[in-house]
Amino acid sequence: MKNRFIVIYTFFASAVFLFATGFFAFNLYNEYKTNLEKSETKYTELVSNIRVLSNNYSENTSSFASGIKSAVGDTGAYSFIQVRRNNETVVLYPTGKSKEETVSKLTKNFTSSFSINKQAVSIDCNIYLIRPDSIFYFARVSFLMILIITIITIIMIIYLNLTDNSSDVISLEEDSADDLSDEEIIENEEASGKETEDADETDKVENSDEAAEAGEAVSETENEAEEESSSIHDNSDFEEEEKHTEVTPEEVNAILAEPLTDEALAASEEKPAAEKAKLPVDEEKPAPLEIKQTDEADKPSGLYNPDTGIGWESYLASRLNNEIERAIASEIDLSLFIFQLKGIEKTSELFKNVCSYLAIQFQFKDLLFEYKEDCILAIKISMNVDEALKLSDKLYADICNIINSKNCRIGISSRSIRMVSGDRLILEAEQAIEHSDDSSPIIAFRVDSEKYRQLLEGN
């Protein structure tokens, strides 16, 4: 019964898999064949409608463009549409793509041009033979069917395995009880009786043997005890001989001639252990004080420069790289600002006022660092380029008020889903400052994410 059910279910599951695959292939082929026949009719109607609109509107106005869009209808049926009049593009879909980028085996290309009222009109379009949304829809339906039958199959396999294991245990116990006949049971009982008798006889023999062995063991232990006692007496005699040995005068003179050690002196004089002489220890002399002072003079004292109130430039690289690693691990953005104050010395009061203002705006003073002779570098977590540009507008206006001039330039760079180093972000921000001028004092280095992704895939 179980094998029959497995066979039937196997055919059913195979049929579902075949039906899902055939459903996907048949619908795509049917749509391809239908659109291949209707594409020319659709394009002809589009051209005639645009011809009428071109005759009604003599100029490229918004009404003319909206009329073309209504004539196009569902833009999902087109991979590319471009309508131009007098070499001026009136309608372009999708924006930012050329016609060559949208050509594929699933599209059909149409091109035509005509002249109305001495105005040249050209129409280029690619019509889908199989639309991407249709592929997605039919693939989703087929995938759901296959997923459902796969889940049911897994459940059936687990259930059948569990039932097989339980039935095997029961059958083994029943078979072991049924296979024994009455005659075999009697024979087993007789054999077990004989075995018990033989076991009793062997036990008697073993007991006698054990008794003999025990007697021999007792005698051996007594002999060993006597031998040990005799050896003990011999050793005691030898020790007594050693105790009664006398020391000769020559040995006494040799002992007195040996130099006394510290331990002997301590024992003879009976001094406490705390007063024993200590062995001299070789200690390394410290380095000259002048060398230490010259080494420490080159290093900045503390995390912040007391003249500006922000971090030293020597701590910038390590802190920036650590923040970039945290941003990459947390999958958040990070923006870097470089504020260049032209003609303002780092030790001036104006420079310090700007540092104090930026410390308030960025909220964390440990994310502000000195950079070169006239720059301040700031790090902002969880901020992209667009947000950084909005913040920079306010910062630029306030900084100009503080220094009473417009000698401020701001360069911005951001991580933008990239895995970059701190030196790279600093270089991009510096390049942004080099492209700034009086008319554009704020420049941001914007990364093309798509090209960057393509570059990573190519490498």
Secondary structure, 3 states (H helix, E strand, C coil): CHHHHHHHHHHHHHHHHHHHHHHHHHHHHHHHHHHHHHHHHHHHHHHHHHHHHHHHCCCCCHHHHHHHHHHHCCHHHEEEEEEEECCEEEEEECCCCCCHHHCCCCEEEEEEEEEECCEEEEEEEEEECCCHHHHHHHHHHHHHHHHHHHHHHHHHHHHHHHHHHHHHHHHHHHHHHHCCCHHHHHHHHHHHHHHHHHHHHHHHHHHHHHHHHHHHHHHHHHHHHHHHHHHHHHHHHHHHHHHCCCCCHHHHHHHHHCCCCHHHHHHHHCCCHHHCCCCCCCCCCCCCHHHHHHHHHHCCCCCECCCCCCECHHHHHHHHHHHHHHHHHHCCCEEEEEEEECCCCCCCHHHHHHHHHHHHHHCCHHHEEEECCCEEEEEEECCCHHHHHHHHHHHHHHHHHHHCCCCEEEEEEECCCCCCCHHHHHHHHHHHHHCCCCCCCEEEECCCHHHHHHHHHHC
